[in-house]
Amino acid sequence: MAFSELGVFTYRDGVAVIQLFFFTVYLGCAFILCSRHGWSRGSGWLVLITFSLLRILAGAFQLATINSPSRTTYGGALICQSIGLSPLTVLNIALLTRVNRFVIHGISTRIFSLISLASLTGLSLGIYGGTKAAESSNHITSNSIVQAAVCIFLAIYVFAICLWGYLLRQWKYIPAEENKLMVCFAACAPFISVRLVYGLLADFSGMKEFNPFEGDVTIFLCMAVLMEIIAVAFCVFTGLRLRVLPKGGSGAVSSETSSDSERALRGARTPGKF
């Protein structure tokens, strides 16, 4: 890796500042969301803290290269950038996990447990592969371990899209207050798709332009950084507008959700169009 000139603030460092600013704000929002909706993994918002911290660390490592352009600082930035796809995809899965609680024919919780396990596996592979890449003499060529991690993240997101389509077919069962989660997922989809495409090109194409540290900074900004910022903005905005569910974890115990469910069940007994 060609280290940056000592003490020079570059375009790439400016992108790191953008990351630091937005994800510091998102970290604060994540604590608010966890305080409001719960700190358990099931609430879905705990993963936003993880994702924000990873992006803050990535930006901090990049800025550290200004005065200390060492293999360690570049390696830290590389690892934090490469494993960020894991919490980003899981964050979107969490939106649908909550919706799944309200539909009549929901997905088994075991499936979501398997998805969490797959995400953890991808995260571990990303850390290990990123470490190996940071230690290698050629940082442009991705190794098979990082490629496997990206494929896992892609598979998780493909599952999320399929789950969204499955839940969409049961729209009439979803309480009105929860519909915004489905809309949020759809709004995030184009941006996360572009981010995944960037990850695939960076790890499989071999083109230097898509290397997150030696490639085209504008491509990295537009296809990775801004895509993540916009997608998380949708999630945070939606989360702050969500009602707080009772501690039982299901809105069905509330009178509002009960009436929604009853209306949906009555609609299910009578023929009608979706």
Buried (B, 14 or more C-beta within 10 A) or exposed (E): BEEBEEEEEBEBBBBBEBBBEBBBBBBEBBBBBBEBBBEEEBBBBBBBBBBBBBBBBBBBBBBBBBEEBEEEBBBBBBBBBBBBBBBBBBBBBBBBBBBBBBBEEBBEEEBBEEBBEBBEBBBBBBBBBBBBBBEEEEBBEBBEBBBBBBBBBBBBBEBBBEBBEBBBEBEBBBBEBBEBBBEBBEBBBEBBBBBBBBBBBBBBEEEEEBBBBBBBBEBBBEBBBBBBBBBBBBBBEBBEEBBEBEEEBEBBEBEEBEEBBEBBEEEEEEEEEE
